[in-house]
């Protein structure tokens, strides 16, 4: 199975598509599972998502403008309120009723963790929980939503794996002396994630000192890495100093071969170091992943027989198994 983005099972999940601060007021064009949407913010702060297509002559609504919370199409000026209702057709006589066919279907869109999450269908699935979001000892730091020219399964497979650290992350935290991966045991983690616990002696160059809070060349990290279907991965890092650095790695399939990627950080530091200094090292790590993954074409085979796997691949293999089962359930419902 190579194509996955058209699978109906994925439409039942919430997918992050933009930072809320980047839709102020919009409109912004986003792509999810091969379909285009326009999102904007009304005057009362409500966010709305609709298909990026005017019902009149199919112009992209994301090319329009938002005035007083309403979205106006750039082609003929048709105006839509936050609920998708067409409230004005400039070329029509004012006393004429607007056809119900002019109204837009809206899609579920919510703000969580500073991000806008879109669900194409009514969702029975929850947005991943990060309990530190409501803990005053932690601060949250958001990063931009970037487009990666690689398939979402490849990103998730990569984030579940740490055997690539000494080879891909040579300019950041990868330790060339630590290539052997000990036996990994998978199981439930906090907040509903599923994955593994492990320790890493990570390189700590000067550029990493703001993130690690330490100046030594090598730092000990106690870590967990776990996933929630379909594409959320949480990595937690705990240093001996008591510093806790949590990353929620979020991948959204634009289509089969391109993705949105962003990550959110929670930290229990003293809040004194500027946020951009904290995340600059993590952004450099992500750039290394991106450079490698964009060299690999196509989608990741979900049939485990199509790739060679070893013991260190156990976490990503388990994610692939569960993801393949999810897609099979969607195909059965279609």
N, C-alpha and C positions, 0 to 999 in steps of 0.2 A: 504494500500500500504506500504510494508516494504522495498522492494528493490527500489532504486532510482538511483544508480550510472550509470546504463546503459541507462538512459533516454537521448535521443538525444538533448533535449532542453539544457542540461547542457554543451554540446559540443560547444555551441555558445558563451560561456562566457570565459573571461580570468581568469585563476586560478594561484595564486602564488605557485611555487613549490620549489624554492631555493633562497638563497641570492646570488646576483651576485658575491660577494667576495669569495664565496665557490666554484665557478666554474672558476678556474684560473690555468690551462686552462680546467681542467676536464680530461676525461669525468666523469659525475655524473649520476647515475641511479635515476630516479624519477618515481613514480607511480601516475597516474591520472585517475579517473573514471574506475578503473579496468584494465588499460593498462599501459605497461611499456615503458618508453622513456629514451634515452640517450641524454644528453645535453653537449655541449662543447663550448669553446671560441677559435676562430681562431686568427691568428697573428694580424689581423687588428682590433681586439676587437669585432668582430661580434659573436653573440651567435647563435648556431644552435641546433635544436631539431629534433630527428628522432626516429622511433621505435627502441627499444633496441633489435634489431635482425639483424644480418648480413644476407644478402640475399644468401650467399654461403652455409653455413651449420648451420645457425641459432644460432651461438654463441652470447652471449650478448655483444654488442658493448661497453657498459659501463665498461667491463673488459679490454678494450684496452688501448691505450695511445695516447696522442696528441703530435705530432712533427711538428714544423713549421706551426702550425695552422690546420694540417690535422689529422684526426682520423684513427688510424690503428687498425684493428681487432686483438685480441690476439691469435686467433686460426690459421689463415693462412696468416695473414699480409696484407689482402686487405686494401687499403688506400682510404679514402673518404675526399673530400674537404668540405669547409664550406657550400656549397650549396647542399651537398648530392651526388655530382657527384663522382663516383668511378674513381680514377686517376691512380691506380696501382694495378695489380694482379701479385704478385711476381712469381708465378709458371708458368705464361704464357709467351710465346715468346714476346719480347718487340715490335715487329712490328705488332702484332695482335691487332685488334680493340677490345676495351672492350664492351661487350654486354650492351645495354641500360637497360636490366633487372638488371644489377648490381648496378644501381644508386638508391639512397635512396630518399624516399619521405620525405620532410621536413615539419615541422609544425610551425605555427606562434609563435614566442617567442620574447618578448620585455622586456626591463629593465625599471622599474618604481619604485620609492621610495626605491632604493637599492635592489629590488627583481626582480626575473625573473618570468614573467607571461606567461603561456602557454595556447594556445587556439587550441583545436583539429580541429576546422573548422574555415572557414573565419568568423570573428565575426562582428556582427552589434552592439554589446554591448560595452560600454566604460568601461575602468578601473575606479573604483571609484575616484572621484576628492577630493583631500585635498588641498584647496587653500593656506594653510600656507606653502606648499612645496616651493612656489616661493616668500615667504615673508622673507626678510633678518632679521627680528626681531625674527624669529623662527629658531631653529635648529632641525634637524631630527636625531633620534637615532633608529638604527635597533637592533633586537634581533634574536637569532638563530631560524631556522625552526626546530620545534620539531615534533615527531610522537606521536600522542595520540591514544591509543587503544579504541576509541569510535567513534560513528557515527557523521558525520558532522552536521546533523540537531540537535543533542543533544547539540553540542557546541553553535550553533547559538541561539537556544532556551534559553540556559543558559545566554548568553551574553546580551540578550534582557530583562532579568529579574533582579530586584534588591531585591526581597523579600528574596532571599537566603543569602544576605550579613551578617546578624547577626548570621547565623548558620554555614555557610561554611567558612567564612573569620574571624574566631575567633582569629587567631594569627596575623592578619594584620590590616584591617581597620573596620571590622564589629563591629557595636555598639549594644550590647545586649539589650540596653534600647529602641532601635528604631526598632520595628517589625511590626508596623501597617503601611500599605501602603495607602497613600491618593488616592483619585480618580484621575486617569490618563487620560489625553486628548492627543490623537494621532494626528499628523499632519506633514506637510512638515517641514524639518529642512534645514540648510545651506548645500550647495554643493550636493543637490539632495538626501539626506538621508530622511528617514521617521521614525518618532518615537515620543519621548516625552521629556519634560523638567521637572526637579524635583530638590528638594533640599535635601541634606543629611548632618547630623551631624556625621562625621566620626571619629572613633578613630584614634589617631595620635601618635603611639608609636615612640620611639627614632629612630627606623629603618626607619621610614617614613619621617623624617625631611628633608632629602635631596630631596625627591620627592615633599613634600608639601611646603617646604621653610619656615615652621613654627615650633615652639617648644611646643606649647600648647598641652594638652592631647586630646582635641577635636577640630576639624577644620570644619568650614562650607564650604560645597561644593555646588556650583550651577552647575548642570550637565545636559547634554542631552545624550540620547542614541537613536540611529537610525540605520536602516539597509538599504542596497541595495542588491537586489537579485543577486546571490542566497545566499551567505554566508558572506558578508562583514558587519561588525558592527562597527560603530564609536561611541566612548564615549568621551565627552568633559567635562573637569573639570575646573571650574573657581573659584579661591580663592579670598577672600576679598582683598588680597594684590595686585590683578591684574594679578597674575600668571595664565597662561592658559596652561593646560596640556591636550593634545589631543592624544587619542589612536585609531589606526585603527586595529581592531581585525580581523584577516584573517584566515579563515578555508578553507581547500582544501580537498575534498574527495579522498583519495587514492582508496577506494572501499566503500562498504556499511557500514563497521564497523571499519574502521581506517581512520585517518585524519592527514594531516599536519596542524600545527598551528604556527603562528608567530604573533607578533604585532609590530607596528611601532609607535613611539612617536614623537610628535612635541611640543616644549616648547618655550615660549618667556622669558626665564630666561636670566641671564647675561653670560651664557656659562662657568662660572667659575668652577662649580661642575663637576667632571669627569662623563662621560656618564654612566660608569658601576655602579656608585653610584646612579645615577638617576633611572636606570631601575631595580636595585636589588630588590626594594620593589614591583614593578609591577610583576617581575618574581615570587616572593614569593606568590603573589595573584593568579597568573596563576597556580602555583603548587597546591594550595588548590582546584581550580576548577578541575584540572586534576585528583587529587586523588579521588574526588567525582564522576566525570563522568565515570571514568574507572571502577567503581563498578557497573554501569548500563549496562546490556547487550542489544544487538540488536539495531535496529533503532528506532527512535522516531515515534510513530504513527501520521500520518498526519490527520487522521479522528479524529476530535475533540471530538467525542462521546466516544473514547476509553480511554480518560484521563479525570479526574475531573479538572475543571478550575474555578478560582475565579477572582474577579475584578482585583487583582494585576497581573494576568496573561495576561491581555489585550494586552500588546505589543507583547509578544511571540506568542499569539494566532493569532494576525494579521499577523505576519511573516509566521506562519504555513499555514494560509489561502492563502496568496499570493504565497508561495512556492508550495503548492499543485496545485494551478491554473497553475503555470508555468509548472509543470510536466505534467499536463493534456494536455497542448498545445503541448508539445513534443511528447506525445503518439499519438496525433492526426496526427502529421506529419510523423510518422514513417511508 
